[in-house]
Amino acid sequence: MLKVGEAIFTDVDTDGTATADKVNAIWDLTLEDILDSGPEKGWQFANRTFHGIDRDSITITALADLVTGSTTTVTGTHTLIAGDRVLLDDTNIDGDYDVNSVLTTVSFAIDAVFTATDTGTAYWTSEKYLARFARPTCTRVTSVKVGGVELTDWVRKGDWILTNQEDTEVDMDYIFSHTSATLDVANFPAHFVNALRLKLAADLAYDLVQNSALGDRLLREYEEIILPRAIGMDNREKYVQEFSDSWIAAGHTRQTIE
């Protein structure tokens, strides 16, 4: 409020003034923006790793003859749409098939001659990407790993991460969404709070004082000075081992041989 020349209030939720209401209305949008605009791998306090995300699969409970000689109904809870491709495994008609149509949320049809079987598994697949994995609720996924090795061929498509990796599960590094229960304001470091304060002022300048020039000036200060400084400070909050002296610490000596 000081940045835009407005009166200070005590609590954004209970103050009841028009100014407090405007701050409250824009809070989520501004917070999400700055969470995503931070360091490439996310702010130290707001990034986590989600371990053991399983490949998207469908447990097939039954197959049925839909159109004799051409189309089979696959029963199993799914999130497929018509035109998707599936890989059937451990059935009597194993192989890749196009989803002909979605019948219900628990059944879909494929172009295949029906052969009786009770169970099996269907996996989403495509000609470009082998598998997909559910993306955790987050602002942004920053890396996808298998066995600690970072993959380079993944891409986000809606609620999914698509990749050509050949394992059945992956780990994902991600940045908290502003709606995350784990994102505690009490854990915001001072450098992040300073950047957030200025971004809020820039976003609110026109609404509160109808001064677009002030908003532009505050935004430039945020983008060119405060945000880069905050990112630099955040990158200092981690330990980087530059060398090891464990050999000497164990009582050995070192000698340069010329």
C-alpha positions as CSV (number, residue, x, y, z in Angstrom):
1,M,0.0,0.0,0.0
2,L,2.9,2.3,0.7
3,K,4.2,1.8,-2.8
4,V,0.9,3.0,-4.4
5,G,0.1,5.7,-1.8
6,E,-2.8,3.9,-0.2
7,A,-3.7,3.6,3.5
8,I,-2.3,0.5,5.2
9,F,-4.8,-2.0,6.5
10,T,-4.4,-4.8,9.1
11,D,-6.0,-7.9,7.6
12,V,-6.8,-8.5,3.9
13,D,-9.6,-10.9,4.9
14,T,-11.4,-9.0,7.6
15,D,-10.6,-5.3,6.9
16,G,-13.7,-4.9,4.7
17,T,-12.5,-1.9,2.7
18,A,-12.6,-1.8,-1.1
19,T,-8.7,-1.7,-1.1
20,A,-8.5,-4.9,0.9
21,D,-11.0,-6.6,-1.3
22,K,-9.0,-5.7,-4.4
23,V,-5.8,-7.1,-2.9
24,N,-7.7,-10.2,-1.9
25,A,-9.1,-10.6,-5.4
26,I,-5.7,-10.5,-7.1
27,W,-3.7,-12.4,-4.5
28,D,-4.0,-15.8,-6.1
29,L,-3.2,-14.6,-9.6
30,T,-0.1,-12.7,-8.5
31,L,1.2,-15.4,-6.2
32,E,0.8,-18.0,-9.0
33,D,2.6,-15.7,-11.4
34,I,5.6,-15.1,-9.2
35,L,5.8,-18.8,-8.2
36,D,6.2,-19.6,-11.9
37,S,8.5,-16.6,-12.7
38,G,11.1,-17.6,-10.2
39,P,14.2,-19.8,-10.6
40,E,14.2,-22.3,-13.4
41,K,13.8,-25.2,-10.9
42,G,11.5,-23.2,-8.6
43,W,12.0,-21.3,-5.4
44,Q,13.7,-23.4,-2.7
45,F,10.7,-23.3,-0.4
46,A,8.2,-24.1,-3.0
47,N,9.5,-27.1,-5.0
48,R,9.2,-30.7,-4.2
49,T,9.7,-34.2,-5.8
50,F,6.8,-36.5,-6.3
51,H,8.1,-40.1,-6.2
52,G,6.8,-43.2,-7.9
53,I,4.2,-41.9,-10.4
54,D,2.9,-44.9,-12.2
55,R,2.4,-45.1,-15.9
56,D,-1.3,-44.4,-16.9
57,S,-3.0,-47.7,-17.2
58,I,-6.5,-49.2,-17.2
59,T,-7.4,-52.4,-15.5
60,I,-9.6,-54.4,-18.0
61,T,-12.4,-56.3,-16.3
62,A,-14.0,-57.6,-19.4
63,L,-14.1,-57.6,-23.2
64,A,-17.3,-57.9,-25.2
65,D,-18.4,-58.2,-28.8
66,L,-19.8,-54.8,-29.9
67,V,-20.0,-55.2,-33.7
68,T,-19.3,-58.8,-34.7
69,G,-16.2,-59.2,-36.7
70,S,-14.9,-55.6,-36.3
71,T,-15.4,-53.9,-32.9
72,T,-14.7,-54.9,-29.3
73,T,-15.9,-53.2,-26.1
74,V,-13.2,-52.8,-23.4
75,T,-14.6,-52.4,-19.9
76,G,-12.4,-50.5,-17.3
77,T,-12.3,-47.1,-15.7
78,H,-10.5,-44.7,-18.0
79,T,-9.8,-41.1,-19.1
80,L,-9.5,-41.8,-22.8
81,I,-11.1,-39.8,-25.6
82,A,-12.0,-41.0,-29.1
83,G,-8.9,-41.1,-31.3
84,D,-6.5,-42.0,-28.5
85,R,-4.3,-45.1,-28.9
86,V,-4.1,-47.9,-26.4
87,L,-1.7,-50.8,-25.9
88,L,-3.5,-54.0,-24.7
89,D,-1.5,-56.4,-22.6
90,D,-2.2,-59.8,-21.1
91,T,-5.3,-60.3,-23.1
92,N,-6.2,-62.6,-26.1
93,I,-5.9,-59.6,-28.5
94,D,-2.7,-57.9,-27.3
95,G,-1.5,-55.0,-29.4
96,D,-1.9,-51.4,-30.3
97,Y,-5.4,-50.1,-31.1
98,D,-7.1,-46.8,-31.8
99,V,-10.0,-45.9,-29.5
100,N,-13.0,-46.0,-31.9
101,S,-15.4,-44.4,-29.5
102,V,-15.9,-43.7,-25.8
103,L,-19.0,-45.4,-24.6
104,T,-19.0,-44.5,-20.9
105,T,-16.4,-43.5,-18.3
106,V,-15.9,-47.2,-17.7
107,S,-15.9,-48.5,-21.3
108,F,-14.6,-47.7,-24.7
109,A,-14.6,-49.4,-28.1
110,I,-11.6,-50.5,-30.3
111,D,-11.4,-51.7,-33.8
112,A,-10.6,-55.4,-33.1
113,V,-12.2,-58.7,-33.6
114,F,-13.6,-59.9,-30.3
115,T,-11.9,-62.8,-28.6
116,A,-13.2,-63.9,-25.2
117,T,-11.0,-63.0,-22.2
118,D,-11.8,-61.6,-18.7
119,T,-9.0,-59.4,-17.6
120,G,-5.9,-57.6,-18.8
121,T,-4.4,-54.1,-18.9
122,A,-4.6,-51.2,-21.3
123,Y,-2.0,-48.5,-21.5
124,W,-2.3,-45.1,-23.2
125,T,0.3,-44.8,-26.0
126,S,0.8,-42.9,-29.2
127,E,3.0,-43.0,-32.3
128,K,5.2,-40.1,-30.9
129,Y,5.2,-40.9,-27.1
130,L,5.3,-44.3,-25.5
131,A,3.6,-43.5,-22.2
132,R,1.9,-40.8,-20.1
133,F,2.0,-40.1,-16.4
134,A,-0.5,-38.0,-14.3
135,R,0.9,-34.6,-13.5
136,P,0.7,-33.5,-9.9
137,T,-1.3,-30.4,-9.0
138,C,1.3,-27.8,-9.4
139,T,2.3,-24.5,-11.1
140,R,4.9,-26.2,-13.3
141,V,6.8,-29.5,-13.6
142,T,10.5,-28.8,-13.8
143,S,12.0,-32.2,-14.4
144,V,11.0,-35.9,-14.9
145,K,13.4,-38.6,-13.8
146,V,13.8,-42.4,-13.9
147,G,16.2,-43.8,-11.3
148,G,17.6,-40.4,-10.6
149,V,18.4,-39.8,-14.3
150,E,16.7,-36.8,-15.8
151,L,14.7,-37.4,-19.0
152,T,15.0,-35.0,-21.9
153,D,12.1,-36.1,-24.1
154,W,9.0,-35.3,-21.9
155,V,6.3,-32.7,-22.6
156,R,3.3,-31.5,-20.7
157,K,-0.2,-32.1,-22.3
158,G,-3.0,-30.9,-20.0
159,D,-3.0,-33.0,-16.9
160,W,-0.4,-35.4,-18.3
161,I,3.3,-35.7,-18.8
162,L,4.1,-37.6,-22.0
163,T,7.5,-39.3,-22.6
164,N,9.3,-42.1,-24.4
165,Q,10.9,-43.5,-21.3
166,E,10.7,-47.3,-20.9
167,D,10.0,-47.6,-17.2
168,T,6.7,-48.1,-15.5
169,E,7.1,-45.2,-13.1
170,V,8.8,-41.8,-12.9
171,D,9.7,-39.1,-10.4
172,M,8.7,-35.5,-11.0
173,D,10.1,-32.3,-9.6
174,Y,7.5,-29.6,-9.5
175,I,6.6,-26.2,-8.1
176,F,3.7,-25.8,-5.7
177,S,0.5,-24.3,-7.0
178,H,-0.9,-21.4,-5.0
179,T,-3.7,-23.7,-3.9
180,S,-1.4,-26.2,-2.3
181,A,-2.0,-26.8,1.4
182,T,1.8,-27.3,1.8
183,L,2.5,-23.7,0.6
184,D,2.7,-21.9,3.9
185,V,3.0,-18.1,3.9
186,A,5.0,-18.5,7.1
187,N,7.8,-20.2,5.1
188,F,8.1,-17.4,2.5
189,P,11.7,-16.1,2.7
190,A,12.3,-12.4,2.9
191,H,13.6,-12.1,-0.6
192,F,10.5,-13.7,-2.0
193,V,8.2,-11.6,0.2
194,N,9.9,-8.4,-1.2
195,A,9.4,-9.5,-4.8
196,L,5.8,-10.5,-4.1
197,R,5.1,-7.1,-2.4
198,L,6.4,-5.2,-5.4
199,K,4.5,-7.4,-7.9
200,L,1.3,-6.9,-6.0
201,A,1.8,-3.1,-6.0
202,A,2.5,-3.1,-9.8
203,D,-0.6,-5.2,-10.5
204,L,-2.8,-3.0,-8.3
205,A,-1.5,0.4,-9.2
206,Y,-4.1,1.2,-11.9
207,D,-7.1,-0.3,-10.0
208,L,-6.2,1.6,-6.8
209,V,-4.9,5.0,-8.0
210,Q,-5.6,4.9,-11.8
211,N,-2.0,5.5,-12.5
212,S,-0.7,3.3,-15.3
213,A,2.6,5.1,-15.4
214,L,3.2,4.1,-11.8
215,G,2.2,0.5,-12.5
216,D,4.7,0.4,-15.4
217,R,7.5,1.8,-13.3
218,L,6.9,-0.7,-10.5
219,L,6.7,-3.5,-13.0
220,R,10.1,-2.6,-14.5
221,E,11.6,-2.3,-11.0
222,Y,10.2,-5.8,-10.2
223,E,11.4,-7.4,-13.5
224,E,14.8,-5.7,-13.8
225,I,15.9,-5.4,-10.2
226,I,13.9,-7.1,-7.5
227,L,13.0,-10.4,-9.1
228,P,16.6,-11.1,-10.4
229,R,18.0,-10.2,-6.9
230,A,15.5,-12.5,-5.2
231,I,16.4,-15.4,-7.6
232,G,20.1,-14.8,-6.8
233,M,19.4,-14.8,-3.1
234,D,17.3,-18.0,-3.4
235,N,20.1,-19.8,-5.3
236,R,22.4,-19.1,-2.3
237,E,20.2,-21.1,0.0
238,K,21.6,-24.4,-1.0
239,Y,24.8,-26.3,-0.2
240,V,27.2,-27.0,-3.1
241,Q,30.1,-29.2,-2.4
242,E,33.0,-27.9,-4.5
243,F,35.6,-30.4,-3.4
244,S,36.2,-33.3,-1.0
245,D,39.0,-33.5,1.6
246,S,37.9,-36.9,3.0
247,W,41.2,-38.5,1.9
248,I,43.2,-36.0,4.0
249,A,40.7,-36.1,6.9
250,A,41.2,-39.8,7.1
251,G,44.9,-39.2,8.0
252,H,46.5,-39.5,4.5
253,T,48.8,-36.9,3.0
254,R,49.1,-35.6,-0.5
255,Q,52.3,-34.9,-2.4
256,T,52.8,-33.3,-5.8
257,I,55.0,-35.5,-8.0
258,E,57.1,-33.6,-10.5
